[in-house]
Amino acid sequence: MALTIYDISQKAGVSIATVSRVLNGNDNVKASTREKVLRIIEENDYTPNAFARGMGLGSMRTVGILCADSSDMFLAKAVYYLQQELQANGYESLLCCTGYNQDAKKNYLELLLSKKVDSIILVGSNFIAEADAENQHIMDASKQVPIMLLNAAFDYPNVYSTLCDDQAAVNEAATSLMDSGVKELVYLFDSYSYSGNKKLKGFKNALKDRNVSDVESRVFYYNGKLDDFVAITDFVENIAKKTKFSGVVASCDALAIGAVKYAQKHGLSIPEDLSIIGYNDSIMTACCTPELTSIDNKLETQTHQLIQTLLGVLDKKEMPTRAVFSGNIVKRGTTRF
């Protein structure tokens, strides 16, 4: 049976609090007591979250991961890939799901720093604000450990970014639809994050390049749950009541699926009457008829590159501070091209 922190305290003849202080690297423990606790930990192979293995070695071989929402399909898949890559390279991970509140994000970042992790990965572009002042906690954290950003970019010492060129990808999607004969497009999006703003800009620029005059009236923000397809379908239906469109570009596959359901509800033929492109190339692309054309943002490639960069940084190597990948349109049945 695995030992608990209580068992360790009993064997060492110290309090649970003392064992906890040793595990967390607190200096407020006598050297002789620390050595005794670490010896018992070693003898009994007590290694919660790999803390004990890292004691005295200058590295905890543990990486902190911050994710806003583990129920989000994109973020959950990113976390899975990251943890697999870390484990394959001998690192454990501590995952904290922060939600979207800024104070909560800061508090969880500080929590991970207190655990003496070797680095912190911020998963998703919602961790980066437009105003530098709102990113001060990230700048402060980067003075202690390397900060790795997935799907976002921020230029600051000891901050490393891996992302897809979302702006170019959405621009290509909108342009491809127009080239296929779809002239009246709308854009559905659900976030004003770093990535969300890049996608939005890509769509707007594509329409402006074709001299579309009413660009601003063709972008629609969905402020609801992405697993509520009834609500998303109603959202698209309300757009159709005031805006004519024959093509939809969506910032994620869930919104695109809502557009498919709207078309089916109203007897529209896909892609003849309505062409649709999603984003993320998730498993949802196969969950509708016809299957959904979507943009592959190379998530698995991104996570692999991020971990390779991190390993290089931890090995004191000179590594690129930004890696950008091109998105790829995966053509299926909801488009004519």
Backbone hydrogen bonds, N-H to C=O, Kabsch-Sander energy under -0.5 kcal/mol:
donor,donor_aa,acceptor,acceptor_aa,energy
8,I,4,T,-2.0
9,S,5,I,-2.1
10,Q,6,Y,-2.1
11,K,7,D,-2.4
12,A,8,I,-2.1
13,G,9,S,-1.2
14,V,9,S,-2.0
19,V,15,S,-1.8
20,S,16,I,-2.6
21,R,17,A,-2.3
22,V,18,T,-2.2
23,L,19,V,-2.5
24,N,20,S,-1.9
25,G,22,V,-1.4
26,N,21,R,-2.8
29,V,27,D,-1.9
34,R,30,K,-2.8
35,E,31,A,-2.4
36,K,32,S,-1.9
37,V,33,T,-2.5
38,L,34,R,-2.8
39,R,35,E,-2.1
40,I,36,K,-2.1
41,I,37,V,-2.5
42,E,38,L,-2.4
43,E,39,R,-2.6
44,N,40,I,-1.9
45,D,42,E,-0.9
46,Y,41,I,-2.3
47,T,45,D,-0.9
50,A,47,T,-1.6
51,F,48,P,-2.3
54,G,50,A,-1.0
54,G,51,F,-0.9
55,M,51,F,-0.7
55,M,52,A,-1.1
57,L,54,G,-2.1
59,S,54,G,-0.6
63,V,92,E,-2.4
64,G,119,S,-2.7
65,I,94,L,-3.2
66,L,121,I,-3.0
67,C,65,I,-0.5
67,C,96,C,-2.5
68,A,123,V,-0.6
72,D,69,D,-1.3
76,A,72,D,-3.0
77,K,73,M,-1.9
78,A,74,F,-2.1
79,V,75,L,-2.6
80,Y,76,A,-2.1
81,Y,77,K,-2.4
82,L,78,A,-2.5
83,Q,79,V,-2.7
84,Q,80,Y,-2.2
85,E,81,Y,-2.3
86,L,82,L,-2.6
87,Q,83,Q,-2.5
88,A,84,Q,-2.0
89,N,85,E,-0.9
89,N,86,L,-0.9
90,G,87,Q,-1.7
91,Y,86,L,-2.7
92,E,61,R,-2.5
94,L,63,V,-2.1
95,L,93,S,-0.5
96,C,65,I,-2.7
98,T,67,C,-1.8
98,T,96,C,-0.7
99,G,68,A,-1.8
105,K,101,N,-2.0
106,K,102,Q,-2.1
107,N,103,D,-2.5
108,Y,104,A,-2.5
109,L,105,K,-1.9
110,E,106,K,-2.3
111,L,107,N,-2.1
112,L,108,Y,-2.3
113,L,109,L,-1.9
114,S,110,E,-2.0
115,K,111,L,-0.8
115,K,112,L,-0.8
116,K,113,L,-1.6
117,V,112,L,-1.1
118,D,62,T,-3.3
119,S,62,T,-0.6
120,I,146,P,-2.0
121,I,64,G,-3.2
122,L,120,I,-0.5
122,L,148,M,-3.2
123,V,66,L,-2.8
123,V,121,I,-0.7
124,G,122,L,-0.7
124,G,150,L,-1.9
127,F,124,G,-1.1
128,I,125,S,-1.4
129,A,127,F,-0.6
134,E,131,A,-1.3
135,N,132,D,-1.7
136,Q,133,A,-1.1
138,I,135,N,-0.7
139,M,135,N,-2.0
140,D,136,Q,-2.7
141,A,137,H,-2.0
142,S,138,I,-2.1
143,K,140,D,-1.1
144,Q,141,A,-2.1
145,V,141,A,-2.1
147,I,158,N,-2.5
148,M,120,I,-2.8
148,M,146,P,-0.5
149,L,160,Y,-3.4
150,L,122,L,-2.5
151,N,149,L,-0.5
151,N,162,T,-3.2
152,A,162,T,-0.6
156,Y,154,F,-0.9
159,V,156,Y,-1.7
160,Y,147,I,-2.9
161,S,321,T,-3.0
162,T,149,L,-2.4
163,L,323,A,-2.5
165,D,325,F,-3.0
166,D,164,C,-2.2
169,A,165,D,-2.1
170,V,166,D,-2.5
171,N,167,Q,-2.1
172,E,168,A,-2.4
173,A,169,A,-2.0
174,A,170,V,-2.6
175,T,171,N,-2.4
176,S,172,E,-2.6
177,L,173,A,-1.9
178,M,174,A,-2.1
179,D,175,T,-2.5
180,S,176,S,-1.3
181,G,178,M,-1.5
182,V,177,L,-2.2
183,K,181,G,-0.7
185,L,183,K,-0.9
186,V,247,G,-1.6
187,Y,218,R,-2.7
188,L,249,V,-2.3
189,F,220,F,-2.3
194,Y,125,S,-1.0
197,N,193,S,-2.9
198,K,194,Y,-1.6
199,K,195,S,-2.4
200,L,196,G,-2.2
201,K,197,N,-2.3
202,G,198,K,-2.1
203,F,199,K,-2.1
204,K,200,L,-2.3
205,N,201,K,-2.6
206,A,202,G,-1.6
207,L,203,F,-1.9
208,K,204,K,-2.5
209,D,205,N,-2.4
210,R,206,A,-0.7
210,R,207,L,-0.6
211,N,208,K,-1.8
212,V,207,L,-2.5
217,S,214,D,-0.5
218,R,215,V,-2.2
219,V,216,E,-0.9
220,F,187,Y,-2.9
222,Y,189,F,-3.2
222,Y,220,F,-0.5
223,N,221,Y,-0.6
224,G,222,Y,-0.5
228,D,225,K,-1.1
229,F,227,D,-1.0
232,I,228,D,-2.0
233,T,229,F,-2.3
234,D,230,V,-2.3
235,F,231,A,-2.2
236,V,232,I,-2.2
237,E,233,T,-2.3
238,N,234,D,-2.4
239,I,235,F,-1.5
240,A,236,V,-2.1
241,K,237,E,-1.0
242,K,238,N,-0.5
242,K,239,I,-1.4
243,T,239,I,-2.1
246,S,184,E,-2.9
247,G,184,E,-1.4
248,V,275,S,-2.7
249,V,186,V,-2.3
250,A,277,I,-2.5
251,S,188,L,-2.4
253,D,279,Y,-1.3
256,A,252,C,-1.5
257,I,253,D,-2.6
258,G,254,A,-1.7
259,A,255,L,-1.5
260,V,256,A,-1.9
261,K,257,I,-2.5
262,Y,258,G,-2.0
263,A,259,A,-2.2
264,Q,260,V,-2.4
265,K,261,K,-2.2
266,H,262,Y,-1.6
267,G,264,Q,-1.0
268,L,263,A,-2.9
273,D,269,S,-2.9
274,L,269,S,-1.6
275,S,246,S,-2.1
276,I,334,T,-2.4
277,I,248,V,-2.3
278,G,293,T,-2.7
280,N,295,I,-2.5
285,T,282,S,-1.8
286,A,283,I,-1.4
287,C,284,M,-1.8
292,L,285,T,-2.3
293,T,276,I,-0.6
294,S,330,V,-1.7
295,I,278,G,-0.9
296,D,294,S,-0.6
296,D,328,N,-3.3
297,N,295,I,-0.7
302,Q,298,K,-2.7
303,T,299,L,-2.7
304,H,300,E,-2.0
305,Q,301,T,-2.4
306,L,302,Q,-2.7
307,I,303,T,-2.2
308,Q,304,H,-2.3
309,T,305,Q,-2.5
310,L,306,L,-2.5
311,L,307,I,-2.8
312,G,308,Q,-1.9
313,V,309,T,-2.5
314,L,310,L,-2.8
315,D,311,L,-1.2
316,K,313,V,-1.8
317,K,312,G,-2.9
319,M,317,K,-0.6
323,A,161,S,-2.4
325,F,163,L,-2.5
328,N,296,D,-2.1
330,V,294,S,-3.5
330,V,328,N,-0.5
331,K,329,I,-0.8
333,G,291,E,-0.8
334,T,291,E,-0.7
335,T,332,R,-0.8
